[in-house]
Amino acid sequence: MNRAAAAAHAASAAILLALVACASSTTGSLGSGPATSGGAGATAPSGSGDTAGPAVAARTDAIQAAVAAWAEAATLPDARAAAEGARNLVTGADVSGYGDLDGDGEAMGASRRGLLPGESGEPGLVTSPAPSCVERDVLGGSRTDPAGRWAELDRAIADWAPTDNTFPSLASHPQRVVGWATLTLNTSSLDSAHEYAGHAQIHVDVTTGALAGC
């Protein structure tokens, strides 16, 4: 690895370590159970729909940092690690496929609670009721069938092809980030990983714009 590549790798690693610290400090890391406050055993309240709170802001900042590291990655393993971080930060531990997806021994973006609700209706950092633009662009509409909503993503990923982008069928822009991250984890091309990061950035921008206000 030449000096420039080594420096880029070190920068990416530093960003990814910061993602773990950020996610853990706001929601609790995988294996620690839900975030707590107060005395032992005190459990954080269910999602309140507070889309302007510090936990939501910290999470969207962490997702943005992950996508930036993914776009700037000097190697495919770095791109995959950053994409894994973005994916885990959106889903949290209550969605299938969460964890160490690139097999490097560490789950980047590790967080018990996701930005979005889990498959069985576990509260995410963003929940209903929420402002109309958040309901539309972040949650993607009704979450009365949370498992079905995540199954829609699984089908879109399975059906995706370079000549058939299925992700516009997903109303939730954070779910589209998960889609592009999953493709990155499965690609053998750094160029493709960078291209997918560019798509993911579009959906991060829509997400942060919606959370900033309609």
C-alpha positions, 0 to 999 in steps of 0.5 A: 500500500503506498503512502497516499492509500495508507493515509486514506485507509487510516482516515477511513478507519478513524471515521468508522471507529467514531461511528461506533462510539457515536452509535453506542453513546446514543442508543447502546451497543449490540448486546447491551440491551436498550439504552438506559437512563437513571438507575440500574434496569431503567429502560429508555422510553419508546420512540416519542416521534421527536425527530429534532432530538439530539439522538436523531441528529447524532444518528443522521450525522453518523450515517452521513459520516459513514456514507462519506467514508464509503464514497472516499474509501481507498480500498474495497474492504474500507468501502464495505466496512463503511457501507456496513456502518451505514446499514447498521445505523439505519436498521439497528439490531432488530432487523434481519441482516444486522451485524458484521456483514463483511466478516472482518470481526467487527460490526461497524455502526453497532447500535441496538436501536435503529433510525427506523422501527424494527421488524416486529415494531420495535421503536426506532429513533424516528417513529410515528406520529411525525411531521408529514415529510418525515412520515413520507420520506423517512418512515415511508408511510404506514408502519402498521406492518413493520415486517412487511415493510422490511420484506419489501426492501429484501425483495427490492434488493433481490430483484435489483439489477444494473439495468433495473433499479428497484429501489425507487419502489421503496418510499423510505429513503433510509431503506434505500440507503440500506439497499445501496449498502447491501449491494456494496457489501456484495460487490467485487468492484471498488468503482461500483462501491463508489457509485453506490455510495453516490446513490446512497448520499442522495437518500441521506440528503433527502432524509436529513432534509425531511428531518430538518422540517417540511 
